[in-house]
Amino acid sequence: MNLIDFYYFSGTGNTLLVVKKMQETFEENGIKVNLYKIEESDPKSVNLDHTIGIGFPVAFFSTYPFVWDFLKSLPNANGTDIFMVDTLGGISGGIVGPLQEIIKKKGYNPIGAKEIQMPLNIFFIQDAKTNETKVKKGLIEAEKYALDLINKKSEWDRVPVLSEGMYLFSKGLLKLTKANMHQKWFKFGIKEDECRKCGICVKLCPLKNITMEKGKYPERGLNCEYCLRCASFCPRHAIPCKFNYKSKTYRGAKAKEFLK
Ligand SMILES: Cc1cc2nc3c(=O)[nH]c(=O)nc-3n(C[C@H](O)[C@H](O)[C@H](O)COP(=O)(O)O)c2cc1C
């Protein structure tokens, strides 16, 4: 392992922090790491001569549909090493096993899978101090995992019995959410009295699902996957997420990190 192409997605910054910590640890140990955003990458163009890293948040007990699309569209390989890391606020269950199946069938060599607890960015956002402690712990885990990968001590555990069931449940939840996107409750709107039409939400949306005509308020389409990036980074908190208690939002990084 001397060159890693690390593909990642992060909605609100947690996964970005973890991926950057891992990059730092690899590079301190002489391993070059290229970071690529999943939302801007073509899976067919991955270089199978490099080690592949994948990082993403857990969502609906597995991960977002566009991340699945990327993973499922990876080209067939002949023993390329691959590892994954996800960040989560509670439990997953529907990702490590099913993803191992997919990449094994494609001919990759799974060298490590790790799930790292970070602050929850949905439902109930904890106080800043609690979140800071969680981030610190999470980044220690990230460093340890990178060292384990370097020292060949990491594992991609066998498929747990429940994993497939959890994956199917997750897919059902996602379908249900998407199918209801046009409903008032699911389509969290934009508070026009707060919005200053700065357009940062348009730039930040990984799915290009927010548009803004000149002089008008931003509009959200029906292709939202609830990564919460727009809600988290709106400087005026003008995009409330109804899933969140009191519409409180969480940010693990600065907005500019996503605009690079
Ligand atoms: C729509 C949505 C669904 C989520 N589902 C889960 C879940 O099933 N299990 C879990 O532990 N955390 C869940 N989370 C929390 C995130 O996985 C967690 O906060 C993650 O670290 C966020 O990473 P990010 O900041 O890189 O987007 C969910 C978050 C969102 C926005």
The ligand as a Gaussian input file, in Angstrom:
#p B3LYP/6-31G(d) Opt

LIG

0 1
 C      -31.072000      11.067000       6.852000
 C      -30.126000      10.555000       7.889000
 C      -30.207000       9.247000       8.311000
 C      -29.333000       8.763000       9.288000
 N      -29.439000       7.450000       9.658000
 C      -28.608000       6.964000      10.593000
 C      -28.684000       5.588000      10.958000
 O      -29.454000       4.808000      10.415000
 N      -27.863000       5.150000      11.942000
 C      -26.965000       5.977000      12.565000
 O      -26.254000       5.516000      13.452000
 N      -26.840000       7.281000      12.226000
 C      -27.642000       7.793000      11.251000
 N      -27.520000       9.112000      10.869000
 C      -26.496000       9.954000      11.511000
 C      -25.228000      10.068000      10.668000
 O      -24.842000       8.816000      10.144000
 C      -24.023000      10.617000      11.451000
 O      -24.314000      11.742000      12.174000
 C      -22.856000      10.824000      10.485000
 O      -21.668000      10.931000      11.224000
 C      -23.008000      12.057000       9.611000
 O      -21.898000      12.153000       8.764000
 P      -21.617000      13.409000       7.828000
 O      -21.489000      14.608000       8.745000
 O      -20.337000      13.083000       7.144000
 O      -22.770000      13.540000       6.911000
 C      -28.364000       9.617000       9.875000
 C      -28.280000      10.933000       9.443000
 C      -29.141000      11.413000       8.458000
 C      -29.016000      12.843000       8.011000

